[in-house]
């Protein structure tokens, strides 16, 4: 009985060991293929879940078919012989239907074997078609060309590229300094042009202002010459402004009416002004009588009755 029990126990142990090694699990996002010690790689690709294998005879090879990010930096040259450093971010995954071919040709580290070489090849061929300035202004076009060529090239190795994007684009220190100095020179030239334009505008403004002041002085002189009452009205207006300002003050003030143009009954000053206006009118009439008539028409001042004592 003891011998039978030992045999039974051995058989149970063998069955338990075989049962444990006859199955293996494939996680989500993975695929597996079997390597047979007799026939080599099997053509069937096993999906996620529990799968069967023969103990000792079969060895499962599991591949991760999810997209894996990888950043590759490649120094290359532009069309105008400028050194350009481009960093490329690539999302790659193996083709699930061709895992056997990938295992035979490339092995498990297919990304390390393929991506660096084809990325450098495509980047150098595309960047060489553009100048350094075009790489910045036409970055989207460069990125599309790199993506299209890189996807086609990776398909030859049964690798699927989900996304290809340029993450960094930099130039040599000498080229960067040259671009900065050029931009500074352009900004200084624009600033100088603005200053010149401003000076021209200020000069024109001063000319117009001077012409206006000269015209105003001529009109004022002509108005006094053609109608002495104009100056009398100005004197009355000044007296009105001064009196209103003094009236709003809370303080009591004693002022000289003559110095503040408040003595509007002063006939001696009117006589002097009339004589000066008469002389000015005769001078303008002798030099340019047409101007006197033109200004007299423009200046519409009501006539002021001058006392007889002033006319004498």
Rosetta blueprint (number, residue, H / E / L):
1 X L
2 X H
3 X H
4 X H
5 X H
6 X H
7 X H
8 X H
9 X H
10 X H
11 X H
12 X H
13 X H
14 X H
15 X H
16 X H
17 X H
18 X H
19 X H
20 X H
21 X H
22 X L
23 X E
24 X E
25 X E
26 X E
27 X L
28 X L
29 X L
30 X E
31 X E
32 X E
33 X E
34 X E
35 X E
36 X E
37 X L
38 X L
39 X L
40 X E
41 X E
42 X E
43 X E
44 X E
45 X E
46 X E
47 X L
48 X L
49 X E
50 X E
51 X E
52 X E
53 X L
54 X L
55 X L
56 X L
57 X L
58 X E
59 X E
60 X E
61 X E
62 X E
63 X E
64 X E
65 X L
66 X L
67 X L
68 X E
69 X E
70 X E
71 X E
72 X E
73 X E
74 X E
75 X E
76 X E
77 X E
78 X L
79 X L
80 X L
81 X L
82 X L
83 X E
84 X E
85 X E
86 X E
87 X E
88 X E
89 X E
90 X E
91 X E
92 X E
93 X E
94 X E
95 X L
96 X H
97 X H
98 X H
99 X H
100 X H
101 X H
102 X H
103 X H
104 X H
105 X H
106 X L
107 X L
108 X L
109 X L
110 X H
111 X H
112 X H
113 X H
114 X H
115 X H
116 X H
117 X H
118 X H
119 X H
120 X H
121 X H
122 X H
123 X H
124 X H
125 X H
126 X H
127 X H
128 X L
129 X L
130 X L
131 X L
132 X H
133 X H
134 X H
135 X H
136 X H
137 X H
138 X L
139 X H
140 X H
141 X H
142 X H
143 X H
144 X H
145 X H
146 X H
147 X H
148 X H
149 X H
150 X H
151 X H
152 X H
153 X H
154 X H
155 X H
156 X L
157 X L
158 X L
159 X E
160 X E
161 X E
162 X E
163 X E
164 X E
165 X E
166 X E
167 X E
168 X E
169 X E
170 X E
171 X E
172 X L
173 X H
174 X H
175 X H
176 X H
177 X H
178 X H
179 X H
180 X H
181 X H
182 X H
183 X H
184 X H
185 X H
186 X H
187 X H
188 X H
189 X H
190 X H
191 X H
192 X H
193 X H
194 X H
195 X H
196 X H
197 X H
198 X H
199 X H
200 X H
201 X H
202 X H
203 X H
204 X H
205 X H
206 X H
207 X H
208 X H
209 X H
210 X H
211 X H
212 X H
213 X H
214 X H
215 X H
216 X H
217 X H
218 X H
219 X H
220 X H
221 X H
222 X H
223 X H
224 X H
225 X H
226 X H
227 X L
228 X L
229 X H
230 X H
231 X H
232 X H
233 X H
234 X H
235 X H
236 X H
237 X H
238 X H
239 X H
240 X H
241 X H
242 X H
243 X H
244 X H
245 X H
246 X H
247 X H
248 X L
249 X L
250 X L
251 X L
252 X L
253 X L
254 X L
255 X L
256 X L
257 X L
258 X L
259 X L
260 X L
261 X L
262 X L
263 X L
264 X L
265 X L
266 X L
267 X H
268 X H
269 X H
270 X H
271 X H
272 X H
273 X H
274 X H
275 X H
276 X H
277 X H
278 X H
279 X H
280 X H
281 X H
282 X H
283 X H
284 X H
285 X H
286 X H
287 X H
288 X L
289 X H
290 X H
291 X H
292 X H
293 X H
294 X H
295 X H
296 X H
297 X H
298 X H
299 X L
300 X L
301 X L
302 X L
303 X L
304 X L
305 X L
306 X L
307 X L
308 X H
309 X H
310 X H
311 X H
312 X L
